[in-house]
Amino acid sequence: MVSVFYLTRLGFSTSQTGMVLTHTLVGDTAVSLDLTPLVRVTNHARQVDRLCGEWTLVAPAPLKP
């Protein structure tokens, strides 16, 4: 919900906001499926998954000079 309000305040239309959220969901699913072995999840995969999740939270934030 917060993402929707944020994106609309940035000037995204309803369809653009939907596309951003859809691509985010698809990307998160692809990363999760790629990093999760079928038999068991290793500690390394958990760490990489956690780092990717953190990056997706931090990367969209604008950098302040």
C-alpha positions in Angstrom: 0.0 0.0 0.0 2.8 2.4 0.9 4.5 1.6 -2.4 1.4 2.5 -4.3 1.0 5.8 -2.6 4.7 6.6 -3.1 4.7 5.8 -6.8 1.5 7.8 -7.4 3.0 10.8 -5.6 6.0 10.4 -7.9 3.7 10.8 -10.9 3.2 7.2 -12.0 -0.2 6.4 -13.5 -2.3 3.6 -12.2 -1.2 1.3 -15.0 2.5 2.2 -14.5 2.3 1.5 -10.8 0.7 -1.8 -11.5 3.5 -2.7 -13.9 6.2 -1.8 -11.4 4.6 -3.9 -8.7 4.1 -6.8 -11.1 7.7 -6.7 -12.3 8.8 -6.5 -8.7 6.8 -9.6 -7.8 8.0 -11.5 -10.9 11.6 -10.6 -10.2 11.4 -11.6 -6.5 9.8 -14.9 -7.5 12.5 -15.5 -10.1 15.3 -14.7 -7.6 13.7 -17.0 -5.0 13.3 -19.9 -7.4 16.8 -19.5 -8.7 18.4 -19.4 -5.2 16.4 -22.2 -3.7 17.6 -25.7 -4.4 15.0 -28.4 -4.7 16.3 -30.5 -1.9 17.5 -28.0 0.7 18.5 -24.4 1.1 22.2 -23.9 2.0 23.4 -21.2 4.2 25.1 -19.5 1.3 21.8 -19.4 -0.6 20.1 -17.9 2.4 22.8 -15.2 2.7 22.6 -14.3 -1.0 18.8 -14.2 -0.9 18.9 -11.9 2.2 21.4 -9.6 0.4 19.3 -9.5 -2.7 16.2 -8.6 -0.6 18.1 -5.9 1.2 19.4 -4.5 -2.1 15.8 -4.3 -3.5 14.8 -2.2 -0.5 17.8 0.1 -0.6 18.5 0.4 -4.4 15.3 2.4 -5.4 16.1 5.1 -2.7 17.5 8.3 -4.2 21.0 9.1 -3.1 21.5 12.3 -1.2 24.6 14.3 -1.9 
